Amino acid sequence: MTELLVKNACVIDPLRGINGETMDIAIRDGKIVEEVSDAAEVIDARGMLTMPGGIDSHTHICGTKVNFGRYMSPEDMRAGRTPRRGAMHATSGYSVPTTYGNSYRYSVMGYTTLLEGAMAPLEARHTHEEFTYTPLQDTMANTLFDGNWGVMEAIRDGDIKRVAAIIAWTLKAVKGFGIKLTNPGGTEAWQWGKNVSCIRDPVPYFEVTPAEIIRSVVEANELLHLPHSVHLHCNNLGTPGNYSCTLGSFGLIPDLNEKRQTLYATHVQFHAYGGSDWKDFCSKSEPIANFVSMRPQIVMDMGQVMFGRTTTMTADGPMEFNLYRLHHEKWSNHDVELETGSGIIPVIYRRKNLVNSIMWAIGLELALLTKSPWQCLLTTDNPNGAPFVKYPEIIGLLMSKRYRDAEFATIHPDTESRVPLPAIERELDWHEIAVMTRAGQARALGIQDLGKGHLGPGADADVAIYPLKIDEVDPSAEYQRVIDGFSRTEYTIKRGRVVARRGECLVHGSNATFWVAPKVPENYDMGKDPDFIEKFDRYYTVRMSNYPVQKEYLARNRCIETEVEL
């Protein structure tokens, strides 16, 4: 039995309604408990800001596209190099670090749980192998279904239960956590050199539209009672005027779940663009934020852009080709048979580039204009908008109008006439930041009942103690102290152990992977369905028996079984 007592902590725990109370946190055997014995190890937090461990609900840290991003950009891998010391392995990479680099940098910032935003089912083993070497965070992976042939055929035939059955079989086989739709139908169209421009365009050869894919998969997700909602990357990303397509996609979504949203819309900054071309490109954050604020069934994340070099990577292959034609940088395209695809291109977001300046403003506007912080979560779509190490700077921008104005003075001068950001006075407080970086993310992912995102008895003992005393810091004026404080915890505690202290990771750690296994009736078991098996054998280059990921690939195995309505 191991015991730890964190004393005199200034706790912000939104899921439990705690906002700045000084209290003690008792930990036994990796869980929060009511009390511990006198023999417990003691950490005196001395009134420092203490919150549940951070959760990133949309990041790209592991898998084939991430690894390809590493070796197609040796210049990036030469950045951020650190030698081996103590329990820490050597690391390298800036926008796409090695797995240990990701894990250490997240841990130093107080993050203890990560969701890989897009895992191709056929290539899931690679993702799980890299999860094993991301040791200081619990992990989970959203699984791509945007171009799945079996799913689209079932949608065409109007058989929603078969859609759900195929999703259930695939998630269980590849040890996935939730459903990801990236440019629904568009990546499949890209296999033929085409794309879909919005939700009413038919997908070539399948006689379905993105709207039908979104509606059907949302319904199937709820039939399977998955913890997380459908995770949607809307069609038409990165295109002037795409906000109307985004609003059309949001308008498809009913309110089907009492405990969480029905749709998680990711990196919405990239989908909130006005104008008819790049010449009149402008922000449309206001109609997007207003629409979401009136619909509790939708949660989005920012997808904030920050200036500097990064690497873009997504299953949205046609979008990456368009980006290549704009930037003329290195470009990679990848097809995943019968399922999805991907594209990768390094980019530099420049302060004096008008389009990049507007993009930077839009992400901040979405967070500041959305009424509830529970509906707009803090992300950069790491590394697409910026590497996750930029999170402290984003927090500073959201908490300080003065900081935003100082940064705004350095960007392209024409930006002011195209965005509402200079007129927004709102400054987020400590509680709202806690929502946007852990509590809101836990609720959106449906993992608060699994002990994530709060510090109540029975919760996982994931705790971040920051060197900030909130009654002594004015975030509006002292934004650099806020940035410095969120950049490096005083203590990061993972499953009851101190894993990082003042910028150094102290232990190797062993993470857990969350995945779902819907309990479908035998007549909906696709592993026994003759038509599904016949098409699998005909079209895939692997045998069906070799497709599932064995549990041995998961360091710690946390299976979530769900009762289904089939």
Secondary structure, 3 states (H helix, E strand, C coil): CCEEEEEEEEEEEHHHCEEEEEEEEEEECCEEECCCCCCCEEEECCCCEEEECEEEEEECCCCHHHHHHHHCCHHHHCCCCECCECCECCECCCCCCCHHHHHHHHHHCCEEEEEEEEECHHHHHHHHHHHHCCCCCEEEEEEECCCCHHHHHHHHCCCHHHHHHHHHHHHHHHCCCEEEEECCCHHHHHCCCCCCCCCCCCCCCCCCCHHHHHHHHHHHHHHCCCCCCEEEECCCCCCCCCHHHHHHHHCCCCCCCCCCCCEEECCHHHHCEECCCCCCCEECHHHHHHHHHCCCCEEEECCCCCCEEEEEEECCHHHHHHHHHHHCCCCEEEEECCCEEEEEEEEEECCCCHHHHHHHHHHHHHHHHCCCHHHEECCCCECCCCCHHHHHHHHHHHHCHHHHHHHHCCCCHHHHHHCCHHHCCCCCCHHHHHHHHHHHHHHHHCCHHHCCCCCCCCCECCEEEECCCCCCCCCCCCHHHHHHHHHCCCEEEECCEEEEECCEECCCCCCCEEEEEEECCHHHCHHHCHHHHHHHHHHCCCCHHHCCCCHHHCCCEEEEEEECCC
